[in-house]
Amino acid sequence: MAVSWYRTGRLSLEHGSATVRGTATRWLSAAAPGALVLRDSLVIGEVSSVISDDAMVMAAPYAGISVEHVAYALITPVRILLPPQIENRIKSILNESTEVNGSYVSLFDSFVATESQII
């Protein structure tokens, strides 16, 4: 799966809190649920929701030591937009060519975005 890296701004984390605060981060246009938050090359959490350009919520509370204004990275899976007829044909081929019915279709769905997700 292709991924997108985002490193703009700085973040602050508080031990025991799932809320992540940012400075000059612009997360509304860059972060999305499912993105991984990294600090010092280690995954520290998964984004559950983006509240604003400078606040987001992780799926679980941060268990590390509280830090302020540190470098970070977000890793977000890149999704593509296909015309519905192509998407449906690919799903049909995947379903026909495997005995594990939905597994390849589920994987394919993780790469494909709907038009509303792109806009």
SULCORRA-V484406 format. One record per helix or strand of 3 or more residues. SS is the DSSP state (helix for helix, strand for strand). FROM is the first residue (numbers start at 1). TO is the last residue. If there is no record, write none. Layout:
ss = [SS/SS]
from = [FROM/FROM]
to = [TO/TO]
This chain:
ss = [strand/strand/strand/helix/strand/strand/strand/strand/strand/helix/helix/helix]
from = [3/10/19/27/36/42/55/67/73/84/101/115]
to = [6/13/23/30/39/52/58/70/77/96/109/118]
